[in-house]
Amino acid sequence: MSQSGRVTADEPRPILRPIPRWVISVGLPVMVLVAVAVTWLLLAFALGGDQLDAIRTGGTLGVGLGGAVALWLAVRKQRSTKLDLLQKYEAHQLAERAAAHTEKVAAENHAHQLRLAADAHEDATARRITELYGKGVDQLGSDKAPVRLGGLYALERLGQDSDDPRLRQTIVNVICAYLRMPPEGEWPQESEVRLTAQRLLEHHTRPGPGPDPVSAFWPDIDLDLTGAELVDVDLSGCRLRTIRLRSAQLTGRASFLDTQVTGEADFGAAEFSWTAGFDGARFDGPARFGYAVFADDAEFEDAVFAGETSFSATEFERGAIFRRAEFGGIGSFVSTRFGDYTTFNRVAFAQLAEFEAASFAGYAGFRRTRFAVHANFTRAEFCGDVVFDEATFAGPPDLGRAKVRADREGPVVCSWPPGWAAPGLDASAPWARLVQETPAPGAHP
């Protein structure tokens, strides 16, 4: 029993035995005899008026003995009641534990059945996916264009029905591999198959205009279209993890408006036969366009290049428009050939801007361009008008050994960075060297 008088579950429960009959048959006469004896003794020794007090005292003693017996019986009854309640409580606890155990066993059995059913469903789903995937790949290898189209749609439906990003990436890899292969069969039919493959890639990498992606969007997709022959590519508004178009041939308009690439973007040695639109595109990782060829206008207006960017040895045959673009890393245009019209107006270079040995066949605009670190134009060639109006430099730009075409027709409009000039533009020589002006004595630099 605990200190509070309660019987705990860990202690043995006391047993309340019944009152023996001899206690009742002997105890009651004894109490009566005791009361009578005490009264008799008091009367024997009492004198005169004290006899009444003796009788009263004897009666009080008898009543007290009766009260003591009644109190003892009441305590015994209360004890009996507590023991009965404890017995009922223990029985209730035992019933609850039995019910809880039964429920636990039932829950474990149910969970086991669910696991078995889930495993069976997963196995069946895996077998179905494997069968559908194999069938779709086999259809892509068919020599009949309608069968190849069916294979593309079967793979696309398989990826859409699955939430597994690995399966979706595998399906994208298969479609990209198909586009990387040389075209086969009759061109009109093969063209339809390849355009369908392109549209499927575009459809599932475009999250949509709203804040929440559409259900058809497949996030974190890598596109590897190295060396592929593509027609009218439209990845506008798409969100990709990486994209590789190295040595790809893009026929027709190539649209990458507002495209976002969170990882590497490789367009090295790609050939763009018509206008290439990258307005508003964002490249969070390294962007490589080295040795690419743009046969028509290349538009990078408001584009963001957060990482290191290379356009080295790139050829822009017509316009190169980088108006309001941002370069967060090194911007390299080493040995780049710019065509009829080039504008870097309002462009921000947060790191080194490298234009060494670049050539500008036509207009070159750097109006209000911000060079936050250093601008290197050594050995650059300018064949048209050059404008550096309101451009800002963190330090003196380097135009050493740069030259400008002097024998071209029409007026020559040139505004060079502070401290640089081309004094030989009026000479008969075809080229005029840029020279660094010497400040006059006493003049502030």
N, C-alpha and C positions, 0 to 999 in steps of 0.2 A: 504494500500500500504506500502511496506517495505521501509526502509531508502534508499535502492539503487534505488528506483523508480520502482521496479518490482512488479507486482501483484502476490501475492502468492495464493496457492490453497485454503487456509483457509479464505481469505479476499473476500468480495463481489466484483465482477468484475464491474468496472464503465461502464456506458452506454454512448455512443457517439451519441448525438441527432443531427438530420440534421439542417442546418442553416435556420432559418426562412426567409421567402420571404421579410418581411418588413425590415429586416436588410440589404438585398441587395438593395431593392428599395429606402430606406432612406439613407443608409450609403454612397453609391456612390455619389449621388447628394450633400450630406453634405460635403464630401471631396473636390468635385469640387468647391463648394461655398467657402469653407475655403481657398482653394488655390487662387481663384479669388479675394476674399476679401483682403487677405494679400497682393497680388500683387497690387491691387488698392490703398491700404493704403500706400504702399511703393512708388508708383508712385506719389501719392498726396503730399507727404512730400519730395520727392526727388528734387534736384536742378540740373539742367543742365545735366552733364555727369553721374549723379547718377541714372538716369532713367534706363539706360541699366543694371546696377547692380541690380536694384529693380526687373526688369523683370527676370533676371537670378536667383535671390533669390526665387522669386515666383515659377519659373519652378522647381527649386531644391526641394522646399517644396512639390510641387505636386508629383514629382517623389518619394520623401521620403515616402509620405503617401501611394503611390501605392506599394512601396517596403514593407512597414509594413504590408499592407493587404496581399501581396504575401507570406511574411514570416509566417504570421498567418495561411494562408491556407496550407502552407507546413507542419507546425507543426501539424495541425489538420489531415492532410493526414497521417503523420507518426504515430500519435496516433491511427488512424483508422487501419493502417496496423498491429500495435502491438496487438490491441484488436482482430483482425481477427486471427492472429497467436495464441494468447492465447486461443481463442475459438477452433481452430483446435487441439491445444495441449491437451486441456481438453477433447475434444471428443476422441482423440487418447488414452489418459490415461483411460478414461471410457471404451473404447473398450478393452484395454489390461486387465483391471481389470475384465471385464466380461469374457474375454477369459480365464484368469487365474482361475477365480472361476469355470468356466465350466470344465477346465482341472482338477482342484482339486477334484471337485465332481466326475468326471469320474475316476480319480485315486483311490479315496476312494472306489468307487463302485467296481473297478477292484480288489483292495486289499481285499475287503470284499469277493468277489467271490473266490479269491485265498485262503483265509483263510477257507472258507467253503469247497472248494475242498480239501485243505490239511487236514482239520479235517476229512472229509469223507474218504480220502485215509488212514489217520492214523488209523481211526476206522476199516477200512477194513483190513489193515495190522495187527492190533492187533488181530482181530478175526481170521485171517489166521494163525498167529503165535500160538495163543492159540490152534487152531484146530490141527495144525501140531505137536505142542509140546505134546498135549494130546495123539495124535495118536502114536507118537514115544514112549512115556512112556508105553502106552498099549502094543505096540509090544514087548518092552523089557520084559514084564511080560508073554509073550507067552511061552508055553511048547515046541515050535518048534524052533530049532536053526536058520533056514533060516529067520523066522519071526523076531527073536531077532536081527539078523544081519541087516535086513531092518530097524528096529527101531533105531539101532546105526547110520546108514548112514543118516537116515532122520533127526535125531537130529543134526548130524554133519553138514549137508547141511543147516539146519535152522540157526545154529550159524555162519556159514561162510557167509551167505547172509545178516546177520544183523551186524550192527556196534555197537549194544548196548552191552557194557561190562557186564552189569548185566545178560542179557540173556545168553551170552557165559559162564559166571561163573555158572549159573544155570545148563546149559547143562553139563558142566564139573562135577558139583556136582552129577548129575544123573549117569553119567558114572562111577564116583568113587564109588558111592553107589552100583552100580551093581557089581563092582570088589570086594567090601568089603563083599558081600554076599557069603556064601558057594557055591561052584559049584553044579549045578543041571543037571540032565539029563545024557545022554551018554557022556563020557569024550571026545572022539575025536571031536564031534561036539561042545560041550561046550568049549573045549580048543580053537577052532577056533574063537568062539565068544569073548572069553576073550582076546585072542591075538589081535583081531581086536580093541577091546576097548583100549588096551594098545597103539597100534599103532596110534590111533586117538589122544590120549592125547599127545603122543610124537610128532606127526606131527604138532599140533597146538601150542606147547610151544617151538618150535625151530625156532629162528628168521632167521637162515641162515648165511652163511659165510660173506656176504657183509656188508657194513656199514649201509645200509638201510634194515629193516626187510622185509621178503617176505610177500606176500599178505595173506598167510595162517596162519601167526603168530598171536596168540591171546595174547596180553600183560597182565601183572599183574594177572596171574592166580594162584589160590590156589589149590593145590592137597592134598586131604585128603584120603589117602589109608591106614588108620589105620587098622591093622589086616588083610589086604588083602593077598591073595595067588597069587603071580605074577611069571611069567615065562619069563626068558631072557629079563629083563627090560633094555631098552636102552634110557636113557634120556640124552645122550651125546649132548653137545652144547645147551641144553635147558635153557631157562631163566624163572624163576618162582618167584612169590612173596613169597609164603611159600610152604613147603612140609612136610607132616606128613606120616611117614612110621612106626610109633611105632607098635611093635609086628607083623609087616608084615613078611611073609615068602617068600623069594626071591629064587626061584629055577633057576638053570642055571646061566650063567654069568650076573652080574649086572653092567651096564656101566653108569657112571656119569661123563665121561670125559668132562672137560671144562664146566660143568654145573654151572650156576650162580643162587643163591638164595638170593634175596635181603632182605628177612625177616627171619622168624624162620625156622629152619630145624630140624626136630625131627625124628631120626632113633633109638630111644631108644627101647631096647629089640627086635630089628629086627634080623632075622636069615638069613644069607647069606650062601647058600649051596655051592657056587663055588666062583670063583674069583670075587672080588668086585673092580672095577676100578674107583677111584676118582681123577685121575691125572689131574692137572690143574683146578680142581673145585674151586669155590669161594663162600664162605658163608659170606655175609655181616652182618647178624644178628647172634643171638645165634645158636650154632650147638650142638645138643645133640645126642650122640651115646652110652650113658650109658646102660650097661647090654646087648648090642648087641653081637651077636655071629658071628664070621667070620670063617667058616669052612675051607676056603682056603685062598690064599693070599689076603690081603687088601692093595691096592695101593693108597697112598695119595701123590704121588710125585708132587712137585710144587703146591700143594693145598694152598689156602689162607683162613685162619679162622680169619676174622676181628673182630668178637665179642667173647664173652665168649664161650669156647668150653669144652665139657665134654665127656671123654671116660671112666669115672669111672666105674669099675666093668665090663668093656668090655672084651670079651674073643677072642683073636687072636690065633687060633689053629695052624696056620702055620706062614707065613710071615706078618710082619707089616712094610710097607715101607712108611716113611714120609720124604724121602730125599728132601731137599730144601723147605720144607713147611714153612709157616709163620703163627705165632699165634699172632694176635694183642691184644687179651684179655687173660684172665687167661686160661691156658691149664691144664686141670685136667685129670690125669690118675691114680687116687687113686684106689688101689686094682685091677688094670687092670692086666690081665694075658696075657703075650706075649708068642708066641710060638717059633718055631725053629729059626726064623731069624727076628731081629728087627733093623731097622736103622733110626736114627734121624740125620744122617750126614748132616751138613750145614743147619740145621733147625734154625730158629730165633724165640725165645720166647721174645716178648716185655713186657710181664707181668709175673706173677708168673708161674713157671713150677712145677706142683704138681705131684710127682710120689710116694707118700707115700704108703707103703705096696704093691707096684707093684711087680710082679714076672716075671722074664725073663728066660724062659726055655732054650733058646739057645743064640746065639750071640746077643749082645746088643751094637750097635754102636752109639756113640755120637761125632764122629769126626768133628771138626770145628763147633760144635753147639754153638750158642750164647745165653746165658742166661742174659737178660738185667736187670732183677730185682733180682730174687732169684730162686734157684733150690733146691727142697726138695725131697730127696730120703730116708727119714727115714723109717726104717723097710722094705726096699726093699730087694728082694732076686734075686741073680744073679747065674744062673746055668750053664752059658756058658762063652765064652770069652767076655770081657768087654773092650771097647775102648773109652777113653775120650781124645784122642790125639788132641791137638790144640783147645780144647774147651775153650771158654772164659766165665768168670763169673763176674757179677757186684759186688758180695760179696762172702764170703766163702759159698760153697754149704753145705748142711746138709745131711750127710749119717749116722747119728746116728742110731745105732742098725740095720743097714743094714748088710747083710751077703752074702757070696759067697760060692758056692758048692766046697768042697775041695776033695772029694773022687771020682771024675769022671775020666774016662780014658783019656789018651792022655795029651799032654802038656797044661798048663794053660797060656793063654795070657790075661793079664789084665794091663790096664794103667788107673789109677785112677785120679781123680781131685787132684790138688795140695793140700798137707796137709793130704791126706788120704792114708791108706795102709791096706793090709790084711795079716798080718804076719803069720797067722796060716794055710796057704795053704798047707804046707808040712806035717802037722800033720795028725794023723790017724782019727781025728774027721771028721764027714761028712760035717760040716759047719765051715767056718772061719768068725769071726766077723771083720767088718771094724772098724778100729780105727783111731783116729785123731793123726797124728804124732806131737811130741813135738819138736819144733825147738831147735837146739843146742845152748848152751850159747854163746851169742855174735853174733849169726846169724841173718840176717835180715829176717823178716817174709815174 
